[in-house]
Amino acid sequence: MNFSDIQQAHERIAPYIHRTPVLTSSSINAMAGCELHFKCENFQKIGAFKIRGGMNAALSLTAAELERGLATHSSGNHAQAIAYAARILGVKAYIVMPENSPSVKINAVKGYGAEVTFCAPNQVARESALREILDRTGAAFVHPYDDERVITGQATCAKELIEDAGPFDAVIAPVGGGGLMSGTCLATRALLPEARIYAGEPEGASDAWHSLRAGKVEKAPYVDTIADGLLTTLSERTFGIISSHVADVLLVSEDEIKAALRLVYERMKIVVEPSCVVPLAAILRNKPLFEGQKVGLILTGGNVDLGRLAQYY
């Protein structure tokens, strides 16, 4: 993957996505001690950045491949991306979702017309259910993050951020499976070779932090976080990219995530989900790393389950 692949992905998906705004907050800048520029993917189609990679992967398929439909497993935003892409392209979507997925995301996936299959909330169950669907339908599998087409699509988010508000001293994004973080690394390194790149991660899903220190993919010792979009473990592909480019993975506590979420709600007046404020929480926890600098930060989505809001305060 190179910057030419990212540029081609951007041209391919441009008619189907929003070029989302970059917002600032003087009050949050004062608290953080640096100049923050928030790339607001909560205003994106389907309410999250995932449409970028999902749409790029779908548009990269041949007509024969596309005709058999699209399939994936996902707890939410990637599921919506594939369901939306399938509807736009006029094909079937088959989505495997854990039975404990947020209702707002389940309803959105069904609303786009996808066929939803529920499974137990673990990776083995996801993959087993998906395998049965692929055998039955012949649909094209679009992995949530372990796919070059998905990664180059996600990279367009950082590309826009840098083009619209850069240059930056540092760029930071949340890390789950690593698709967005990998794309952020590739786009940032191409456009801003000297910028430092950071990943934000919950203490309750710290596989990337442990992997970076072990030099190989590791699972988190425990999983317990309200940042439900960051529960996935890195792949070998995403670990290879991230470990080659990030300065560090910065961990944050649940209380710090909740405080950052409340800060964005109250000061910026926008709706975001817990996963996407993890980078802000990381900056507030590590102020000396960013003091006096210009920082680009990706707010990844705004698909909040309103029934769970009480858990965030």
Secondary structure, DSSP 8 states (H G I E B T S, - for coil): --HHHHHHHHHHHGGGS----EE--HHHHHHHTSEEEEEEGGGSGGGBTHHHHHHHHHHTS-HHHHHT-EEEE-SSHHHHHHHHHHHHHT--EEEEEETTS-HHHHHHHHHTT-EEEEE-SSHHHHHHHHHHHHHHH--EE--SSSSHHHHHHHHHHHHHHHHHH---SEEEEE-SSSHHHHHHHHHHHHH-TT-EEEEEEEGGG-HHHHHHHHTS----S----S-GGG-----HHHHHHHHHH-SEEEEE-HHHHHHHHHHIIIII-----GGGGHHHHHHHHTHHHHTT-EEEEEE-B----GGGGGGG-
